[in-house]
Amino acid sequence: MALKTRTLKFRRTVNAPPAEVYRAFTNSTALREWLCDSAQADPRKGGRLYVWWNSGYYASGEFNALAPRKRIAFTWHGRGEPESTRVQVSLAEKNGSTLVTLAHSGIGSGKVWTKVTQAILHGWQIALENLQWVLETGQDLRLVRRPMLGISIGDFNSKIAAKLGMPVTEGLRLDRVVDGKGAQAAGLQKDDVIVSLGGKRATTFSTLVTALQGRRAGDKVKVVFYRGSEKKTVTMELSPRALPEVPATSAALADAVSKKYTEIDAEFVKCFQGVSEAEADHAPAPGEWSAKEAVAHLIATERENHAGIADLINDDERWSDNSKNPTNVPARIRATVRAFSTVPALLEELKRNEAETVAILAALPSEFVAHKGTYWRLGYYLLQLPDHAREHLAQMRAAIEAARKR
């Protein structure tokens, strides 16, 4: 006797052509923009599908039916789910829009399936809302709605923990807090190490993102952190996130990013005026960067930008779980400092790489810009890069000041 199963059905009309909706379900880059945090997809019959979230949930399966612009079907077996289920997506063009019908079938009955069924129902409701928003506006609601703490996160390891007198070696060490944001208002300071937020573990960027899921600006959460050897708890009010306005064309985006680079580059030149090479080489403490190493990190960031943009243009974004930052690899940073050695040479190399980033943006193919979610995500990231550079500018100044106090 066959066990009784149920099917959950969802319908949503998306103001986008069927080809874009089809891509959203079959392309690894597009899947990250509305559904998950990382993905691998091989859109052919029998091809693999793997989707992963920062929360630790993942699902795997394979495509068993593909009809471009019309139909996608794949199996689905999520972490902790009793057995594999099936997903079928039908697309129908309607007055220039696409009617999306999704059926998730093979869901079992009984107590073991109760929470799973609720999670599947809630998950697809949220995901399909985001699918519509991404394809129509480009904006990812997970970013648009996510609040911010107002912190800059620095490296943290056993050596840094020992220096700071910390009893823990895992956590989010604050490089600084942003004026006027929730972390500063709650009394958090540089070198505090966060370990928990809202009752959830928050010791890495990924776990922090997970802890913030479902939160909105204005929510109040308990933050557990260490200041030296002392464990503290404060209540923080989450701050709203300021979103950059992404220009509609690649030429306008290139121009906007170029202007931001010009502004921050002028600040770098000013920072290093009257600074000797020896002062720029000085690291304030073991495990901390010198001013030159901070510039080398920014050079590495731009080089990663070039590779990342190329991946997006190829519509084949490389796999990442966001756990490791290739721009922070000590050997890489030291090699860049050795290769360029002087402050003028490092700053000139940074400018060359920034110019290449701008040139790539100006040359973005029109078909790339037409993928609204991918284009918006790229613009959202690049328009905030100067803020990232400005955080390191403060680090450079601190390193130079420490050198002069020796």
N, C-alpha and C positions, 0 to 999 in steps of 0.2 A: 504493500500500500504506500503510495507516494505521500510524502509529507506535505502539508499545506504550506504554501508560500504566499507572499503578498508582493504587490508592485506599487511603488510610489510614483506618481506622475506629476510633472511640472510643465507649465506653459508660460512662455514669455515672448513678447514681440520686441524685437531689437531693430532700431533704425540703422541698419547696416546691411550690406549685401550678403547673400549666403556664402560667398567665397571667404569673407572675413570671419564669419561665424565658424565655418568649417576649419579654417586655420586655427582658430582659438581652441578647438578641441584636439587638434592633431599635431601642433607644432610646439616643441619644448619651450621656446622663447615665449610664445603667446600664452601657454598654460600658466607660466609664472606671473603673468600680468593680471590675472583675475581669479585663479583657482588656488595655487599653492606657492611655496617659497622656492622650490627647485623642481625640475622635471627632466625626464628623458623620454623621448617618444620616437618610435620607428613606425611611421604610418603606412603600413602594408599589412596584408592579411597574415596573421601569425606574428606580427611585429610587436616588440615589447613596449609597454607603457609603465612608467614609474613616476609617481608624484609624492612629494615630501614637504612637510610643514615644519617650521621652527619648533612647534610644540612637541615634536617627536612622533607624531602620527604620520604614517605613510601608507600608500596603497600601490599594489602592483597588479598587472594584468596583461592582456594582449588584445590587439585589435583582431576582431573576427569578421568584420564587414566594413567596407569603406566605399562610398559612392560620392565623389567630390561634389560639394555644394548641396548634397541631398541627405546623406545618411552616414552616421558613424555608430559602430557598435563595438564594445570591448568588455572584457571581464574585469572584475574589481574584487580584490581581496585586501581589505585594510587591516592594519595592525590591531590585534585583539578581537577581530571579527571571527565568528565560528567557522565560516566557510566562504567560498567564493560566490559572488553575486554577478549580475549582468547589468550593463548600462547601454541603452540605445537612445541615440539622439537623431531626431528627424528635423529637417529644415525645409521650410516652404516659403518661397518668395511671395510677398503680399504687398502690393502698392509701393514697391521700392524698399520695403522692410523685410525682415525675416521672422517668421513664426517658428520659434524653437520649442519643440516638444521633447522632453526628456523623461524616459521611463527607467526606473531603477528596479529591477525585478530579481526574483529568487531570494527575497528576504524571508528568513524563517520566522517561526512563531515560538512562543514560550518565553520564559523569564530570561533565558540567555540572550535573546534577541531584543529585549525591551530597550535597553540603553542604546544599542547599536542602531535600532530603527529611529529612535529620537535624534541621534547624532546625524544619521544620513539625511533625515528630513530637514533638520536645521541647517546642515552643511550646504545642501543644494539650494535652499531658499536664499541664503546669504551669497553663495557663489554666483547664482544666476542674476541676482540684483547687480553684483559687481561686474559680471560679464556685460550686461547691458550698459552700465555706466562707462566701462572702459572702451567699448566699441563705439559708443556715441560721443564721448567727450575726451577720451584718452586717459582720464584720471582714474587712478586706482583708489577706490573708497577706503581700502585698508590704510593707505597713506594719508588720504584727505581727512579721515576721521580720527586718526591716531593722535593722541595728545603727546606732549613732550615734557621732559623733566627739566630741561635747561642745563645739561651737563656736557662736558667733553671728557671722553674716556681715554685713559692712558694705559700703558703696559702695566701688568702686574704679574709677578712671579715670586718664587721663594726668596730670591735675593732682595727684591724690593720689600717684600713682607718683613724680612729680618731687619732691614734698615729702618722701617717704620714701626717696628715693635709689634707687628700684627700676629695674632695667634692663628690666622687663616692664610692659606696660600691661593685660594680661589675667590674671586670677587671682581667687582668693577671699581677700579681706582679712578678717582676724579682728578683729571688734569686741571680743570677749572669749572666754575659754575657761571652760568650766564646771568648777567644783571637783570633783575626784574622778573625772573622766571621762578617756577615752583621750588626748585632745589635751593636756590639762594634764600628765598623767603622762609624755607623750613630750617635754615641754619646749617646746611651742608657746606663743606669747605674742601679746598684742594687737599688731596691725599686721603680723604675719607674713602673707605672701601665698602660699597653696597653689596649685600649678600641676599637680600630678600625685598620684594616689593609686593604689597597687597596680599601677603600671606603665601606668595609663590617664590620659589628659588629664582634668583636673578644674579648669576655669577658670570655670565657671558652675554654678548650682544644678543644671541639667539634666544636665550632664556629671558632676557629683559623684554624683547619684543613679545614673547609669549605671555609674560606677566601683564603686559599692557593691553592685550587683546580684550576687546569688549569694553574698554575704558574710554571715557570721553573727557574733554577739557572741563574742568570744574569739579571732577570727581576727587575725593580725598582718599588717599591710600597710606597705609603704614609702611614706612621704609626702615629696614633694619640694616645697620652699617657699623663698621668699626672705625674708631678714631684712635690710632695707636693700639694699645692693648684693651681699650674700653669698648664694650659693645653697647650701642645706643639704638633707640627707637624714636622716630619722629613721625608726625602726620604731615604729609605733603599734599598740596592742592595741585593737580595736574594743569599745565598751561596749554593754551591753544597753540596750534602749529601754524606758522606763517608760511603759506605756499607761494613759491615764485610763479609769476605769470609766464608760461612757456609761449613764445611767439609762434605764430601759425606757419611760418615758412622757415626752411633751413638757413636761408641767407640772413633772416632777422635773428635767428637763434645764434648763428655764428657771430654776428655783430654784437649782440648782448653779452655773450661770453667774453668776447675780445675786450670790450670796455671794462668788464670786471677784472680781467687779467691785468690790464693797464693800470688800474687803480691799485691793486695789491702789489704789483711789481714796483711801483713808485714807493710804496711803504717799505718794501724790502731794501731798496737802495738807501733810503733814509736810515733804516735800522743799522746798516753796516757802515755808515759814514764814520770815519775816525777809528774804526775797529781794526786792530792788528790781526794778522793771520793766526798768531798764537792764541789770541783771545777767542777767535772764532773756532779754534780747534778744541777749546776746553770743554770737557764734559763735567757738569756740576757734581756728579756722583756716579758710582758704578751702575750701569744699566740705564742711565739717562743720556740723552743725545746732546752733542755739542750743537752750536748754531749751524755749522756746516752740515752736520748729519741731518738736521731738520730740513735743510734745503734739499739734500739728497733724497730724503723721503718724498718730498713734493715732486721731484723729478721722476721718481719711480711711479708715483701716482699718475702722472701724465702719460708715462709709457704704458701703464696698464689701461689707461683710457683708450689709447690707440688700438690696442688688441681687443678690448671690450667692444668698441664701436664697430670694428671689423667683424666681430662675431655677430653683432646685431644686424649688420648689413647683409651678412650671409644667411641670416635667419636661422642661426645655429649657435645659440648661446651656450657656452661651456658649463658643465655641471659645477655647482658650488653649494656648500652647506653653510657658507658665511662664517665658518669657525676660524679660519686662518686668513690673515691679511698679507698678501705677497709684497706689499710695499713696506712692511716692517721687518723684513728679513735682515738681521744684522750684517751678514756677509755681503749682501747686495748693497746696503747703505755704505758700508766701509769701502767697497770697491768703487762706488761712484765718487766718493770723496778722494780716493787715491787717484782716480783717472783724471779728475779735473783740478784737484788740489787747492786752488786759490778761490777766494770768495768771488772775484769778478768772473772767473771761468764757470763756477757753479751757477751763478745767477744768469749768466748768458745761456748756459745749457737749459736751465729752467725755462727761459723765455723762448728758446727754440722749440722745446717740446710743447709749450702752450700754443705757439704759432701753428704747430702741426695739428693740434687738437682743433683749433679754429678752422684750419683749412679743410680738415675732414668733414666738419659740420657743414661748411659751405658747399661741399661736394656731395652731400647726402642724396641718393637717388630719390626721385619723386615717389616711386613705389614704396620706399622705406617710410617716407613721411606719411603716406596714406595709411600705414599701420598705426592708427592713432595711439594705441596703448604703448607700443614700443617707442614711438617718437616722444610722447609725453614723458615717459619714464626716463629717457636719456636726457631730455631738457631739464627735468626736475632735478636730476642728479648734478648735471654740469653747472647749473646756475647757482648751486649751493657750494661748489668747490672753493670759491674765494673765501667763504666763511671758514671752511676747513683750513685753508692756508693762513687765515688771520689768527686762528687758534695757535698754529705753529709759530706765527710771528711773535706771539707773547712768549712762547717757549724759547725762541731765539734770544729775545731780549733778556730773559731770566738767565740764560746760560752765559751771555756776555757780561751781565752784571756780576754773576758769581765769579767769573774769571778775573774781574777787576778788583774783587774783594780779597783775592788770595794774598 
